[in-house]
Amino acid sequence: MGIREDLAARGLTTEEIDKVERNIRTDDELPTYYSASLGREIKISREFEQFLILLEDSLKNESIEWITNISELSTPRKDRDELLLIAIESELADSKSKLDALNAVLEDFDAYNSKFNVEKFANVVEVGLYLQDLQNQVLELVLQRDRMFHLQNFTKVINGLYGDGATNEDTQKQLKSWSVSFNEYRGSK
C-alpha cells in the first residue's frame, strides 16, 4: 500500500493527502528530537511528520511558545530539585548519625537497668520513683529514636522519588528538541 492509500485509510481528505505529499521530506531531511531515555537524537516518524504538515501554523507557533515557556519555568524547578536532593541526603545522613547515637544510649541504659535488682526493696517508694523518672526520660529517647527511624525511611522514599523524577538537563533537552520539528513544518502549503 502506498502513501496515498495509507493516508486515505486514516480518513484524510484528498486535499489533506495532497498537502502531505507536497511537503513530505526525504529520510535524510527528516528532523530529529532528542530522546532523554536513549541519550541520542531520533528521527521523527512519518506519521508525526504527516501530523505536523497538517497542523495549523498558529498551533505550531503556540506549541513552540509553550515549549519555550515551560523550559524557562522548569530550569528553576531543576535547580530546586537538585537543592532538595542535597537537603534530603543531608537529612538522611543526619538521621543516621542521630539514630546510631540514640541506639548507643539506649543499649547502655538497658545494660545499666539490668543491673538493678529491686525485689528486696520493692516497697521503698523512692526506688520506684527513681526508676520511673529515669524510665520516663528514656522513653523520650525511644520516641526520638523512632522518629529518626521514620525520618530515615521517609527521606529514602522522597530521595527515590526526586532522584528518579527530577527535572534534569536531558529531559529539558528533549522538550526543547520538539520545537525544531514544529518549526521545520511551519508554512506547509
Secondary structure, DSSP 4 states (H G I P E B T S, - for coil): --HHHHHHHTT--HHHHHHHHHHPPPGGG--EEEETTTTEEEEPPHHHHHHHHHS-HHHHHHHHHHHHHHHHHHHHHHHHHHHHHHHHHHHHHHHHHHHHHHHHHHHHHHHHHHT---GGGTT-HHHHHHHHHHHHHHHHHHHHHHHHHHHHHHHHHHHHHHHHH---HHHHHHHHHHHHHHHHTTT--
